[in-house]
């Protein structure tokens, strides 16, 4: 018997039973009509007599009662004629499907309906629960979520939760300061990848030397060669704190977070002279003073000449230069032009000129080894005069 036919039969039986119930409700009144109060019959009328129920009517009512009982028995028998199946619903998300099945457990129903549960799927009622008429089975399908930490990837199948609960399921321990690809309280979604990066922060302390500066005080009352340290310089020290960041065991950053001067540097104070110290005090002197050379150092050597004279006349030397203090005339037989000299009380000079003495000879008949040094004034030249057998320093 089809389901539609069963419904039609039940609908008709229901209507029929409804009419029977209405008839049964009227049956007491039909079998036992109510007594009416005594009334004086009208003048000339015969007194009313109470009517007794007719046997025929009683027989009909009894017949209808029997039919009522028979209908009830028939209705119960029709209900018993059903095949014993029950109606259940299966809901997955917003999708609901109706099933008519033989009574069974949830697991048995899924097997019969070829419905497969995947890892992480949730079902209600439990698989071992028995199904009853009108039950609804709820299935929530799981979706994949990947959790990556310390080079390891865990694939989870869940029906929902937060980033924090996923990390807990993957047995990932994380602490404040670690990096997460999403907030720990954020809800997860299908296909989501959660990345956890371990972050370790440490601090390193180092020290840097602070070089002292030099403060120079110029003194125009002292010669340029004058130098005196009034305050000794002293280096300082600075403490530097650096923050070192390590992610998953790899150093990724280093930055200075604090600097403290532990010992300040002390500047060196030096007093120096600015007064020009000339080689001599002769008129027109422009040569700056410097120490006499040392025999045997830097090409200098001691030599003795026959004599040294002085001159102050002429405006052009044999080498084409203008004479000045430091211009020395030589005998080219002994010294070539450009040779450097140092003569006590005269200072440094160079061979730039020659004189008539180059044609003279000494007592031994040898060429005269003579020097003629320049002065800017005749008076200074005369004061020099002539000096014999003088030891000088020469650098060729």
Secondary structure per residue as TSV (DSSP state, phi and psi in degrees):
chain	resnum	aa	ss	phi	psi
A	1	X	-	360.0	130.9
A	2	X	-	-74.4	163.6
A	3	X	H	-65.5	-38.5
A	4	X	H	-64.5	-42.1
A	5	X	H	-63.5	-41.6
A	6	X	H	-60.1	-39.5
A	7	X	H	-65.2	-40.4
A	8	X	H	-64.0	-42.4
A	9	X	H	-63.1	-44.4
A	10	X	H	-64.2	-37.1
A	11	X	H	-64.3	-43.3
A	12	X	H	-66.4	-40.9
A	13	X	H	-62.8	-37.2
A	14	X	H	-63.5	-44.1
A	15	X	H	-64.0	-40.7
A	16	X	H	-66.1	-42.7
A	17	X	H	-64.3	-36.7
A	18	X	H	-59.5	-40.7
A	19	X	H	-69.8	-37.2
A	20	X	H	-64.0	-42.2
A	21	X	H	-61.8	-40.2
A	22	X	H	-62.7	-39.3
A	23	X	H	-67.9	-40.7
A	24	X	H	-62.1	-36.2
A	25	X	H	-62.6	-28.8
A	26	X	H	-91.5	-7.9
A	27	X	H	-62.6	-44.2
A	28	X	H	-57.6	-39.7
A	29	X	H	-67.0	-33.1
A	30	X	H	-73.3	-39.6
A	31	X	H	-77.0	-37.0
A	32	X	S	-129.5	80.4
A	33	X	-	-62.4	149.5
A	34	X	-	-72.1	147.5
A	35	X	-	-78.1	141.3
A	36	X	-	-97.4	152.4
A	37	X	-	-67.4	155.0
A	38	X	-	-70.1	131.7
A	39	X	-	-129.0	142.1
A	40	X	-	-71.2	125.5
A	41	X	-	-65.0	152.2
A	42	X	-	-63.4	159.5
A	43	X	T	-59.6	129.4
A	44	X	T	86.1	-7.1
A	45	X	-	-96.5	154.9
A	46	X	-	-82.2	147.4
A	47	X	-	-62.6	144.2
A	48	X	-	-71.4	145.0
A	49	X	-	-117.3	143.0
A	50	X	-	-75.5	129.7
A	51	X	-	-82.0	137.7
A	52	X	-	-91.8	148.3
A	53	X	-	-61.9	139.3
A	54	X	-	-78.6	142.1
A	55	X	H	-58.8	-35.5
A	56	X	H	-64.6	-41.4
A	57	X	H	-66.8	-39.1
A	58	X	H	-62.9	-39.5
A	59	X	H	-63.8	-40.9
A	60	X	H	-65.5	-43.3
A	61	X	H	-64.7	-40.1
A	62	X	H	-63.9	-36.9
A	63	X	H	-63.9	-43.1
A	64	X	H	-63.8	-36.8
A	65	X	H	-63.5	-41.4
A	66	X	H	-61.9	-41.8
A	67	X	H	-62.4	-36.3
A	68	X	H	-61.9	-46.9
A	69	X	H	-62.8	-40.5
A	70	X	H	-63.8	-38.4
A	71	X	H	-64.1	-41.1
A	72	X	H	-62.8	-42.5
A	73	X	H	-62.8	-40.2
A	74	X	H	-64.6	-41.4
A	75	X	H	-61.9	-43.9
A	76	X	H	-65.8	-35.4
A	77	X	H	-68.3	-36.2
A	78	X	H	-65.6	-41.3
A	79	X	H	-61.9	-37.4
A	80	X	H	-71.9	-18.4
A	81	X	H	-76.8	-11.8
A	82	X	S	-62.2	161.8
A	83	X	-	-78.4	-3.0
A	84	X	-	86.5	3.0
A	85	X	E	-79.4	160.4
A	86	X	E	-123.9	159.3
A	87	X	E	-100.9	126.8
A	88	X	E	-131.7	161.9
A	89	X	E	-121.7	147.8
A	90	X	E	-121.0	122.3
A	91	X	E	-118.9	124.0
A	92	X	E	-124.6	106.5
A	93	X	T	66.6	-122.9
A	94	X	T	-95.8	-2.8
A	95	X	E	-89.3	128.1
A	96	X	E	-125.2	128.3
A	97	X	E	-123.5	133.3
A	98	X	E	-91.0	141.4
A	99	X	E	-133.0	145.4
A	100	X	E	-117.1	117.0
A	101	X	E	-135.0	163.9
A	102	X	E	-74.6	143.7
A	103	X	S	-52.1	133.3
A	104	X	-	-160.8	176.7
A	105	X	B	-82.3	168.5
A	106	X	H	-61.0	-43.0
A	107	X	H	-61.8	-42.2
A	108	X	H	-63.8	-40.8
A	109	X	H	-61.5	-45.7
A	110	X	H	-60.8	-40.4
A	111	X	H	-64.4	-45.1
A	112	X	H	-64.6	-39.6
A	113	X	T	-84.8	3.9
A	114	X	T	55.0	42.5
A	115	X	-	-102.5	123.0
A	116	X	-	-106.1	136.1
A	117	X	-	-96.7	131.3
A	118	X	-	-96.5	170.9
A	119	X	T	-58.0	127.7
A	120	X	T	90.4	-9.5
A	121	X	-	-65.2	146.9
A	122	X	E	-114.9	140.4
A	123	X	E	-136.8	144.3
A	124	X	E	-143.5	130.1
A	125	X	S	-68.0	178.8
A	126	X	-	-65.7	158.4
A	127	X	T	-60.0	-30.5
A	128	X	T	-87.2	-7.0
A	129	X	S	-72.6	144.2
A	130	X	B	-84.0	143.1
A	131	X	-	-89.1	146.4
A	132	X	-	-127.7	168.4
A	133	X	T	-54.3	128.9
A	134	X	T	83.9	1.8
A	135	X	-	-66.4	151.2
A	136	X	E	-120.2	127.2
A	137	X	E	-97.7	125.2
A	138	X	E	-106.6	125.5
A	139	X	E	-120.0	125.4
A	140	X	E	-111.7	115.7
A	141	X	-	-78.6	141.2
A	142	X	-	-84.0	153.8
A	143	X	E	-127.6	157.3
A	144	X	E	-81.0	141.5
A	145	X	E	-136.8	128.3
A	146	X	E	-100.5	137.0
A	147	X	E	-122.6	121.4
A	148	X	E	-113.7	129.8
A	149	X	E	-156.6	134.1
A	150	X	T	52.8	40.4
A	151	X	T	78.2	2.3
A	152	X	E	-112.6	138.1
A	153	X	E	-115.8	126.9
A	154	X	E	-112.7	130.9
A	155	X	E	-103.4	118.9
A	156	X	E	-110.0	150.0
A	157	X	E	-120.7	110.7
A	158	X	E	-133.9	164.0
A	159	X	S	-101.1	-2.9
A	160	X	-	158.5	178.1
A	161	X	-	138.1	-172.2
A	162	X	B	-111.1	168.6
A	163	X	H	-59.3	-40.8
A	164	X	H	-62.3	-41.2
A	165	X	H	-69.2	-31.8
A	166	X	H	-66.1	-41.2
A	167	X	H	-63.2	-38.7
A	168	X	H	-65.7	-41.4
A	169	X	H	-64.0	-34.2
A	170	X	T	-84.5	5.1
A	171	X	T	59.5	42.0
A	172	X	-	-102.0	120.6
A	173	X	-	-93.6	122.5
A	174	X	-	-129.5	154.8
A	175	X	-	-129.6	169.5
A	176	X	T	-61.5	133.8
A	177	X	T	104.0	-24.0
A	178	X	-	-68.2	157.1
A	179	X	E	-100.4	133.1
A	180	X	E	-121.1	143.5
A	181	X	S	-70.9	-14.7
A	182	X	S	-148.2	159.4
A	183	X	-	-63.3	145.3
A	184	X	T	-63.6	-27.0
A	185	X	T	-93.9	3.2
A	186	X	S	-73.3	144.8
A	187	X	B	-74.6	146.4
A	188	X	-	-87.5	159.4
A	189	X	-	-134.9	164.4
A	190	X	T	-60.1	134.5
A	191	X	T	77.1	8.7
A	192	X	E	-72.0	141.1
A	193	X	E	-115.2	120.5
A	194	X	E	-104.3	123.2
A	195	X	E	-111.8	127.7
A	196	X	E	-114.2	126.8
A	197	X	E	-118.9	121.4
A	198	X	-	-74.3	128.1
A	199	X	E	-119.3	123.4
A	200	X	E	-119.0	129.1
A	201	X	E	-117.5	126.9
A	202	X	E	-130.3	168.3
A	203	X	E	-128.2	137.9
A	204	X	E	-122.0	135.8
A	205	X	E	-110.9	130.0
A	206	X	E	-134.9	169.5
A	207	X	E	-127.3	142.0
A	208	X	E	-123.8	138.1
A	209	X	E	-78.9	131.3
A	210	X	E	-98.5	108.2
A	211	X	-	-66.9	138.5
A	212	X	-	-79.4	152.7
A	213	X	-	-94.1	161.8
A	214	X	E	-110.6	123.9
A	215	X	E	-103.0	120.1
A	216	X	E	-103.9	126.3
A	217	X	E	-107.2	119.7
A	218	X	E	-89.1	132.7
A	219	X	E	-122.5	111.1
A	220	X	E	-79.1	0.8
A	221	X	E	-94.2	-9.0
A	222	X	E	-113.3	150.2
A	223	X	E	-67.9	163.0
A	224	X	T	-60.0	-26.6
A	225	X	T	-75.7	-9.8
A	226	X	-	-78.2	130.6
A	227	X	E	-150.4	126.4
A	228	X	E	-139.3	128.5
A	229	X	E	-87.4	113.6
A	230	X	E	-88.0	-34.7
A	231	X	E	-132.3	122.9
A	232	X	-	-69.5	133.5
A	233	X	-	-75.0	147.6
A	234	X	B	-140.4	127.4
A	235	X	-	-67.4	149.2
A	236	X	E	-103.5	-175.9
A	237	X	E	-141.5	136.6
A	238	X	E	-123.7	134.7
A	239	X	E	-93.7	129.3
A	240	X	E	-119.9	126.4
A	241	X	E	-108.7	125.4
A	242	X	E	-115.6	141.9
A	243	X	E	-97.2	124.6
A	244	X	E	-111.1	124.3
A	245	X	E	-108.5	127.8
A	246	X	E	-121.3	126.0
A	247	X	E	-116.7	120.9
A	248	X	T	50.9	41.4
A	249	X	T	83.2	-1.0
A	250	X	E	-112.5	126.0
A	251	X	E	-69.8	123.0
A	252	X	E	-119.1	-11.7
A	253	X	E	-162.6	149.7
A	254	X	E	-147.3	125.1
A	255	X	E	-143.7	150.6
A	256	X	E	-79.8	125.8
A	257	X	E	-112.5	-13.3
A	258	X	E	-160.0	141.5
A	259	X	E	-138.2	128.5
A	260	X	E	-132.5	129.7
A	261	X	E	-80.9	109.9
A	262	X	E	-79.4	-45.0
A	263	X	E	-132.2	114.1
A	264	X	-	-69.7	148.5
A	265	X	-	-75.5	148.4
A	266	X	B	-108.0	119.4
A	267	X	-	-67.0	143.9
A	268	X	E	-85.8	129.8
A	269	X	E	-108.0	120.2
A	270	X	E	-123.3	132.4
A	271	X	E	-103.3	126.9
A	272	X	E	-127.8	148.8
A	273	X	E	-83.0	147.0
A	274	X	E	-117.1	-4.0
A	275	X	E	-73.6	129.8
A	276	X	-	-71.9	128.9
A	277	X	-	-103.5	103.8
A	278	X	B	-81.0	164.1
A	279	X	S	-62.5	-42.0
A	280	X	-	-141.6	-179.1
A	281	X	-	-104.2	17.9
A	282	X	S	-69.2	157.0
A	283	X	T	-63.6	133.4
A	284	X	T	78.4	16.0
A	285	X	-	-69.3	130.2
A	286	X	-	-126.9	-8.0
A	287	X	-	-76.3	128.6
A	288	X	B	-78.6	148.0
A	289	X	-	-72.2	141.6
A	290	X	-	-153.0	158.5
A	291	X	-	-61.6	153.6
A	292	X	-	-66.9	147.8
A	293	X	-	-68.5	163.5
A	294	X	-	-108.0	130.9
A	295	X	T	-59.4	128.6
A	296	X	T	90.4	-6.5
A	297	X	S	-109.1	137.6
A	298	X	T	56.3	31.4
A	299	X	T	86.3	2.0
A	300	X	-	-86.1	143.6
A	301	X	E	-145.2	153.6
A	302	X	E	-85.0	137.3
A	303	X	E	-138.6	144.4
A	304	X	E	-107.0	127.0
A	305	X	E	-107.0	158.5
A	306	X	E	-63.1	-46.8
A	307	X	E	-161.9	162.1
A	308	X	E	-129.5	124.6
A	309	X	E	-114.7	179.9
A	310	X	E	-133.6	148.6
A	311	X	E	-143.1	162.5
A	312	X	-	-145.1	9.1
A	313	X	-	-105.6	162.3
A	314	X	-	94.7	151.1
A	315	X	S	-120.6	-2.0
A	316	X	-	-146.6	138.2
A	317	X	-	-93.3	173.5
A	318	X	T	-64.6	-22.1
A	319	X	T	-96.4	5.0
A	320	X	S	88.6	8.1
A	321	X	-	-98.0	164.5
A	322	X	-	-88.1	128.1
A	323	X	-	-68.5	146.6
A	324	X	-	-157.3	175.7
A	325	X	T	-57.8	127.6
A	326	X	T	106.1	-9.4
A	327	X	E	-82.2	126.3
A	328	X	E	-126.6	130.6
A	329	X	E	-93.3	134.6
A	330	X	-	-129.6	168.3
A	331	X	-	-91.7	110.3
A	332	X	T	-55.9	-14.2
A	333	X	T	-65.4	-32.8
A	334	X	T	-101.7	-39.1
A	335	X	-	-130.9	135.7
A	336	X	-	-84.0	157.1
A	337	X	T	-61.5	140.0
A	338	X	T	98.9	-12.7
A	339	X	-	-62.2	137.7
A	340	X	E	-92.9	145.4
A	341	X	E	-133.3	152.9
A	342	X	E	-131.1	122.5
A	343	X	E	-123.0	126.0
A	344	X	T	-55.5	140.0
A	345	X	T	68.9	1.1
A	346	X	T	-122.2	-34.5
A	347	X	E	96.4	-158.8
A	348	X	E	-84.1	146.3
A	349	X	E	-158.6	-178.6
A	350	X	E	-144.0	150.7
A	351	X	E	-73.1	107.0
A	352	X	E	-123.1	-7.4
A	353	X	E	-147.2	173.7
A	354	X	-	-144.2	173.4
A	355	X	-	-144.2	-176.4
A	356	X	G	-65.1	-19.8
A	357	X	G	-64.1	-12.2
A	358	X	G	-66.3	-16.8
A	359	X	G	-96.4	-2.0
A	360	X	-	-91.1	162.8
A	361	X	B	-127.9	158.8
A	362	X	-	-90.2	-170.5
A	363	X	T	-64.0	-17.8
A	364	X	T	-95.9	2.4
A	365	X	S	81.9	10.2
A	366	X	-	-91.3	156.8
A	367	X	B	-55.7	142.2
A	368	X	-	-68.1	123.1
A	369	X	-	-93.7	85.2
A	370	X	E	-125.5	147.2
A	371	X	E	-118.6	141.6
A	372	X	E	-123.8	114.7
A	373	X	E	-102.8	146.8
A	374	X	E	-89.3	139.7
A	375	X	-	-127.1	151.4
A	376	X	S	-81.1	-15.6
A	377	X	S	-129.4	150.7
A	378	X	H	-65.9	-35.2
A	379	X	H	-62.4	-43.9
A	380	X	H	-68.8	-32.9
A	381	X	H	-67.5	-41.9
A	382	X	H	-67.1	-39.0
A	383	X	H	-61.7	-33.3
A	384	X	H	-66.5	-47.4
A	385	X	-	70.4	-139.7
A	386	X	-	-125.6	131.1
A	387	X	E	-122.0	136.3
A	388	X	E	-109.3	149.5
A	389	X	E	45.7	61.0
A	390	X	E	-97.5	133.5
A	391	X	E	-90.2	128.4
A	392	X	E	-130.0	172.1
A	393	X	E	-109.8	134.7
A	394	X	E	-126.9	139.6
A	395	X	E	-138.1	112.0
A	396	X	-	-92.6	360.0
